[in-house]
Amino acid sequence: MIALECGVRQHPALARIIALSTYVALAETFPPADPVAAPAILMMHGSMDPIVPLAVAEESQRLLLELGYPLEWHVLRMAHGVCGEEIVLIRRWLGQRLGYA
């Protein structure tokens, strides 16, 4: 949650945000994307997450897209945690953005 809420409010904004098993907590005050400097966001969530329901994360995903954030979204077959598939996706996503993919 902190990555999303604080990452877009930094000045200058962060270049990239990885948001795992989370959601936008303050949707009514979440800023629209800066067309020039919006951070790229990788957001992933478990389909069986008992802590943050998938529907809550999906609503956040829709909000981020509506606000104009460049977002890559994945739903993985897992609970609230980290799995090997996530690590592979993070490595690929960062590699593409940092030029070592």
mmCIF file of the C-alpha atoms, coordinates in Angstrom:
data_MODEL
# 
_entry.id   MODEL 
# 
loop_
_atom_site.group_PDB 
_atom_site.id 
_atom_site.type_symbol 
_atom_site.label_atom_id 
_atom_site.label_alt_id 
_atom_site.label_comp_id 
_atom_site.label_asym_id 
_atom_site.label_entity_id 
_atom_site.label_seq_id 
_atom_site.pdbx_PDB_ins_code 
_atom_site.Cartn_x 
_atom_site.Cartn_y 
_atom_site.Cartn_z 
_atom_site.occupancy 
_atom_site.B_iso_or_equiv 
_atom_site.pdbx_formal_charge 
_atom_site.auth_seq_id 
_atom_site.auth_comp_id 
_atom_site.auth_asym_id 
_atom_site.auth_atom_id 
_atom_site.pdbx_PDB_model_num 
ATOM 1   C CA . MET A 1 1   ? 0.000   0.000   0.000   1.00 0.00 ? 1   MET A CA 1 
ATOM 2   C CA . ILE A 1 2   ? 2.828   2.347   0.889   1.00 0.00 ? 2   ILE A CA 1 
ATOM 3   C CA . ALA A 1 3   ? 4.497   1.818   -2.495  1.00 0.00 ? 3   ALA A CA 1 
ATOM 4   C CA . LEU A 1 4   ? 1.394   3.014   -4.347  1.00 0.00 ? 4   LEU A CA 1 
ATOM 5   C CA . GLU A 1 5   ? 0.289   5.792   -1.994  1.00 0.00 ? 5   GLU A CA 1 
ATOM 6   C CA . CYS A 1 6   ? 3.733   7.322   -1.440  1.00 0.00 ? 6   CYS A CA 1 
ATOM 7   C CA . GLY A 1 7   ? 5.381   6.441   -4.743  1.00 0.00 ? 7   GLY A CA 1 
ATOM 8   C CA . VAL A 1 8   ? 3.118   8.669   -6.832  1.00 0.00 ? 8   VAL A CA 1 
ATOM 9   C CA . ARG A 1 9   ? 3.218   11.538  -4.339  1.00 0.00 ? 9   ARG A CA 1 
ATOM 10  C CA . GLN A 1 10  ? 7.025   11.877  -4.301  1.00 0.00 ? 10  GLN A CA 1 
ATOM 11  C CA . HIS A 1 11  ? 8.492   14.969  -5.940  1.00 0.00 ? 11  HIS A CA 1 
ATOM 12  C CA . PRO A 1 12  ? 9.866   14.033  -8.284  1.00 0.00 ? 12  PRO A CA 1 
ATOM 13  C CA . ALA A 1 13  ? 7.719   10.917  -8.567  1.00 0.00 ? 13  ALA A CA 1 
ATOM 14  C CA . LEU A 1 14  ? 9.361   7.512   -8.508  1.00 0.00 ? 14  LEU A CA 1 
ATOM 15  C CA . ALA A 1 15  ? 10.131  6.100   -11.947 1.00 0.00 ? 15  ALA A CA 1 
ATOM 16  C CA . ARG A 1 16  ? 8.786   2.614   -11.168 1.00 0.00 ? 16  ARG A CA 1 
ATOM 17  C CA . ILE A 1 17  ? 6.583   0.994   -8.554  1.00 0.00 ? 17  ILE A CA 1 
ATOM 18  C CA . ILE A 1 18  ? 6.166   -2.701  -7.794  1.00 0.00 ? 18  ILE A CA 1 
ATOM 19  C CA . ALA A 1 19  ? 2.892   -3.292  -5.965  1.00 0.00 ? 19  ALA A CA 1 
ATOM 20  C CA . LEU A 1 20  ? 2.402   -6.827  -4.647  1.00 0.00 ? 20  LEU A CA 1 
ATOM 21  C CA . SER A 1 21  ? -0.801  -8.014  -2.937  1.00 0.00 ? 21  SER A CA 1 
ATOM 22  C CA . THR A 1 22  ? -1.985  -4.471  -2.309  1.00 0.00 ? 22  THR A CA 1 
ATOM 23  C CA . TYR A 1 23  ? -4.557  -1.831  -3.194  1.00 0.00 ? 23  TYR A CA 1 
ATOM 24  C CA . VAL A 1 24  ? -5.065  1.943   -3.374  1.00 0.00 ? 24  VAL A CA 1 
ATOM 25  C CA . ALA A 1 25  ? -6.132  2.915   0.134   1.00 0.00 ? 25  ALA A CA 1 
ATOM 26  C CA . LEU A 1 26  ? -6.976  6.567   -0.485  1.00 0.00 ? 26  LEU A CA 1 
ATOM 27  C CA . ALA A 1 27  ? -8.789  6.308   -3.816  1.00 0.00 ? 27  ALA A CA 1 
ATOM 28  C CA . GLU A 1 28  ? -10.659 9.603   -3.419  1.00 0.00 ? 28  GLU A CA 1 
ATOM 29  C CA . THR A 1 29  ? -7.392  11.572  -3.154  1.00 0.00 ? 29  THR A CA 1 
ATOM 30  C CA . PHE A 1 30  ? -5.178  9.490   -5.436  1.00 0.00 ? 30  PHE A CA 1 
ATOM 31  C CA . PRO A 1 31  ? -3.607  11.862  -7.976  1.00 0.00 ? 31  PRO A CA 1 
ATOM 32  C CA . PRO A 1 32  ? -4.047  11.452  -11.718 1.00 0.00 ? 32  PRO A CA 1 
ATOM 33  C CA . ALA A 1 33  ? -0.964  10.373  -13.636 1.00 0.00 ? 33  ALA A CA 1 
ATOM 34  C CA . ASP A 1 34  ? 1.413   13.071  -14.795 1.00 0.00 ? 34  ASP A CA 1 
ATOM 35  C CA . PRO A 1 35  ? 1.503   12.507  -18.573 1.00 0.00 ? 35  PRO A CA 1 
ATOM 36  C CA . VAL A 1 36  ? 5.258   13.176  -18.628 1.00 0.00 ? 36  VAL A CA 1 
ATOM 37  C CA . ALA A 1 37  ? 6.468   11.597  -15.388 1.00 0.00 ? 37  ALA A CA 1 
ATOM 38  C CA . ALA A 1 38  ? 3.968   8.933   -14.324 1.00 0.00 ? 38  ALA A CA 1 
ATOM 39  C CA . PRO A 1 39  ? 5.713   5.940   -12.763 1.00 0.00 ? 39  PRO A CA 1 
ATOM 40  C CA . ALA A 1 40  ? 5.426   2.593   -14.510 1.00 0.00 ? 40  ALA A CA 1 
ATOM 41  C CA . ILE A 1 41  ? 3.579   0.220   -12.172 1.00 0.00 ? 41  ILE A CA 1 
ATOM 42  C CA . LEU A 1 42  ? 3.813   -3.553  -11.950 1.00 0.00 ? 42  LEU A CA 1 
ATOM 43  C CA . MET A 1 43  ? 0.881   -4.810  -9.877  1.00 0.00 ? 43  MET A CA 1 
ATOM 44  C CA . MET A 1 44  ? 0.353   -8.464  -8.993  1.00 0.00 ? 44  MET A CA 1 
ATOM 45  C CA . HIS A 1 45  ? -2.161  -10.170 -6.746  1.00 0.00 ? 45  HIS A CA 1 
ATOM 46  C CA . GLY A 1 46  ? -3.031  -13.667 -5.617  1.00 0.00 ? 46  GLY A CA 1 
ATOM 47  C CA . SER A 1 47  ? -6.367  -15.110 -6.676  1.00 0.00 ? 47  SER A CA 1 
ATOM 48  C CA . MET A 1 48  ? -6.692  -16.782 -3.265  1.00 0.00 ? 48  MET A CA 1 
ATOM 49  C CA . ASP A 1 49  ? -5.502  -13.885 -1.073  1.00 0.00 ? 49  ASP A CA 1 
ATOM 50  C CA . PRO A 1 50  ? -7.313  -14.043 2.308   1.00 0.00 ? 50  PRO A CA 1 
ATOM 51  C CA . ILE A 1 51  ? -5.821  -10.719 3.517   1.00 0.00 ? 51  ILE A CA 1 
ATOM 52  C CA . VAL A 1 52  ? -6.569  -8.358  0.607   1.00 0.00 ? 52  VAL A CA 1 
ATOM 53  C CA . PRO A 1 53  ? -9.486  -9.717  -1.440  1.00 0.00 ? 53  PRO A CA 1 
ATOM 54  C CA . LEU A 1 54  ? -8.854  -9.917  -5.179  1.00 0.00 ? 54  LEU A CA 1 
ATOM 55  C CA . ALA A 1 55  ? -11.912 -7.718  -5.859  1.00 0.00 ? 55  ALA A CA 1 
ATOM 56  C CA . VAL A 1 56  ? -10.334 -4.877  -3.851  1.00 0.00 ? 56  VAL A CA 1 
ATOM 57  C CA . ALA A 1 57  ? -7.103  -5.129  -5.844  1.00 0.00 ? 57  ALA A CA 1 
ATOM 58  C CA . GLU A 1 58  ? -9.045  -5.291  -9.126  1.00 0.00 ? 58  GLU A CA 1 
ATOM 59  C CA . GLU A 1 59  ? -10.866 -2.071  -8.217  1.00 0.00 ? 59  GLU A CA 1 
ATOM 60  C CA . SER A 1 60  ? -7.496  -0.422  -7.585  1.00 0.00 ? 60  SER A CA 1 
ATOM 61  C CA . GLN A 1 61  ? -6.205  -1.712  -10.905 1.00 0.00 ? 61  GLN A CA 1 
ATOM 62  C CA . ARG A 1 62  ? -9.198  -0.143  -12.681 1.00 0.00 ? 62  ARG A CA 1 
ATOM 63  C CA . LEU A 1 63  ? -8.669  3.158   -10.836 1.00 0.00 ? 63  LEU A CA 1 
ATOM 64  C CA . LEU A 1 64  ? -4.984  3.322   -11.773 1.00 0.00 ? 64  LEU A CA 1 
ATOM 65  C CA . LEU A 1 65  ? -5.817  2.735   -15.438 1.00 0.00 ? 65  LEU A CA 1 
ATOM 66  C CA . GLU A 1 66  ? -8.609  5.348   -15.355 1.00 0.00 ? 66  GLU A CA 1 
ATOM 67  C CA . LEU A 1 67  ? -6.159  7.850   -13.846 1.00 0.00 ? 67  LEU A CA 1 
ATOM 68  C CA . GLY A 1 68  ? -3.722  7.194   -16.695 1.00 0.00 ? 68  GLY A CA 1 
ATOM 69  C CA . TYR A 1 69  ? -0.965  5.189   -15.013 1.00 0.00 ? 69  TYR A CA 1 
ATOM 70  C CA . PRO A 1 70  ? 1.086   2.813   -17.183 1.00 0.00 ? 70  PRO A CA 1 
ATOM 71  C CA . LEU A 1 71  ? 0.218   -0.465  -15.487 1.00 0.00 ? 71  LEU A CA 1 
ATOM 72  C CA . GLU A 1 72  ? 1.078   -4.105  -15.984 1.00 0.00 ? 72  GLU A CA 1 
ATOM 73  C CA . TRP A 1 73  ? -1.351  -6.326  -14.036 1.00 0.00 ? 73  TRP A CA 1 
ATOM 74  C CA . HIS A 1 74  ? -1.115  -10.015 -13.170 1.00 0.00 ? 74  HIS A CA 1 
ATOM 75  C CA . VAL A 1 75  ? -3.344  -12.296 -11.113 1.00 0.00 ? 75  VAL A CA 1 
ATOM 76  C CA . LEU A 1 76  ? -1.477  -15.373 -9.915  1.00 0.00 ? 76  LEU A CA 1 
ATOM 77  C CA . ARG A 1 77  ? -2.773  -18.605 -8.413  1.00 0.00 ? 77  ARG A CA 1 
ATOM 78  C CA . MET A 1 78  ? -1.558  -18.019 -4.857  1.00 0.00 ? 78  MET A CA 1 
ATOM 79  C CA . ALA A 1 79  ? -2.536  -16.572 -1.481  1.00 0.00 ? 79  ALA A CA 1 
ATOM 80  C CA . HIS A 1 80  ? -1.053  -13.471 0.202   1.00 0.00 ? 80  HIS A CA 1 
ATOM 81  C CA . GLY A 1 81  ? 2.667   -13.931 -0.302  1.00 0.00 ? 81  GLY A CA 1 
ATOM 82  C CA . VAL A 1 82  ? 5.376   -14.181 -2.935  1.00 0.00 ? 82  VAL A CA 1 
ATOM 83  C CA . CYS A 1 83  ? 5.848   -17.053 -5.360  1.00 0.00 ? 83  CYS A CA 1 
ATOM 84  C CA . GLY A 1 84  ? 8.454   -18.041 -7.924  1.00 0.00 ? 84  GLY A CA 1 
ATOM 85  C CA . GLU A 1 85  ? 6.308   -16.882 -10.829 1.00 0.00 ? 85  GLU A CA 1 
ATOM 86  C CA . GLU A 1 86  ? 6.168   -13.392 -9.303  1.00 0.00 ? 86  GLU A CA 1 
ATOM 87  C CA . ILE A 1 87  ? 9.947   -13.258 -9.032  1.00 0.00 ? 87  ILE A CA 1 
ATOM 88  C CA . VAL A 1 88  ? 10.267  -14.208 -12.707 1.00 0.00 ? 88  VAL A CA 1 
ATOM 89  C CA . LEU A 1 89  ? 7.756   -11.500 -13.708 1.00 0.00 ? 89  LEU A CA 1 
ATOM 90  C CA . ILE A 1 90  ? 9.512   -8.869  -11.563 1.00 0.00 ? 90  ILE A CA 1 
ATOM 91  C CA . ARG A 1 91  ? 12.885  -9.741  -13.075 1.00 0.00 ? 91  ARG A CA 1 
ATOM 92  C CA . ARG A 1 92  ? 11.513  -9.502  -16.623 1.00 0.00 ? 92  ARG A CA 1 
ATOM 93  C CA . TRP A 1 93  ? 9.647   -6.240  -15.930 1.00 0.00 ? 93  TRP A CA 1 
ATOM 94  C CA . LEU A 1 94  ? 12.647  -4.551  -14.308 1.00 0.00 ? 94  LEU A CA 1 
ATOM 95  C CA . GLY A 1 95  ? 14.983  -5.885  -16.977 1.00 0.00 ? 95  GLY A CA 1 
ATOM 96  C CA . GLN A 1 96  ? 12.873  -4.358  -19.737 1.00 0.00 ? 96  GLN A CA 1 
ATOM 97  C CA . ARG A 1 97  ? 12.809  -0.988  -17.994 1.00 0.00 ? 97  ARG A CA 1 
ATOM 98  C CA . LEU A 1 98  ? 16.468  -0.935  -16.997 1.00 0.00 ? 98  LEU A CA 1 
ATOM 99  C CA . GLY A 1 99  ? 17.754  -2.215  -20.325 1.00 0.00 ? 99  GLY A CA 1 
ATOM 100 C CA . TYR A 1 100 ? 19.122  -5.614  -19.349 1.00 0.00 ? 100 TYR A CA 1 
ATOM 101 C CA . ALA A 1 101 ? 16.315  -7.901  -20.497 1.00 0.00 ? 101 ALA A CA 1 
# 
